[in-house]
Amino acid sequence: MTTATTPRKRPFWTIERRDAIAGYTFVAPQLIGTVVFVLIPLGLVFWYSLHEWNVLANSFNFVGDANYQLLLRDPQLPRVLTASAIFSAGLAVLNMSLALLLAVLLDQKLRGIVVFRTLFFSPVVVSLVAWTIVWSFLLQNNGGINGFLQMIGIQGPNWLREPGTAMVSVIVVQVFKNVGLNMILFLAALQGVPKELYEAARVDGASAWKQFRRITVPMISPTILLTSIITIVGSLQVFAQIAVLTQGGPGVSTTVLVYYLYQQAFQFHYFGYGSTLSILLFLIVAVLTFVQWQLRKRIVFYEN
């Protein structure tokens, strides 16, 4: 005679479920923050771009793709995009080149080198608005820089009010503000390069430039990719420097996309069109980041 055995019921509180709950608990703050502060605002911006929202008149009317058609017909937009491209390209090239140069120079075992590292990094922790206000006084027609140039017999230009120097001035101010961050990243990468590679290259008779080109650059290429993404994305989001130094002038020579967005939404109260410009900015940042990430297979040593 055989007796049927009842299958043992699997307990609900298993190790797998506990591990899953623990994992979801750890990622929940980041996930909630992404949904609340990124995805929902992005969806609302797209919804607002389909409307004409006039706060002063208390009107909120659906207009469909009218704002996007206005975007294509906007006569100021090509000049704004050109100014944004010039600022981003100038900032990225100058910032990364200077940061890499400083990192190479400061990657030395010399007495007092920590003082110089701290000196070059200190502007990063200074308030952005305070930094920009100080530079606005220095770059005035009768400011400190022109006063110094006059002492040596040079008549300096009105840096922030002439089309030929306004954009250059804004770029230089931003480079001096943030070059220390990229410098620290490059310095950390340089210190991770095995010294045996340089010793072997010197034994083979490689010059300092060939060592830099064939060893240093490939070994720190992941950091170069990281800094390029950070720098370019940050350059497309610049606002305070433009607002304090030039207010987008002279003309629209320094009116970058973020400042133009601010003008349309908060000065002219075209919130619908301002939201459309926000969508354009998001797409530009996303495309540039995607392109840079795809290029990693060609420029990053560890991806080869």
Disulfide bonds with the S-S distance in Angstrom:
none
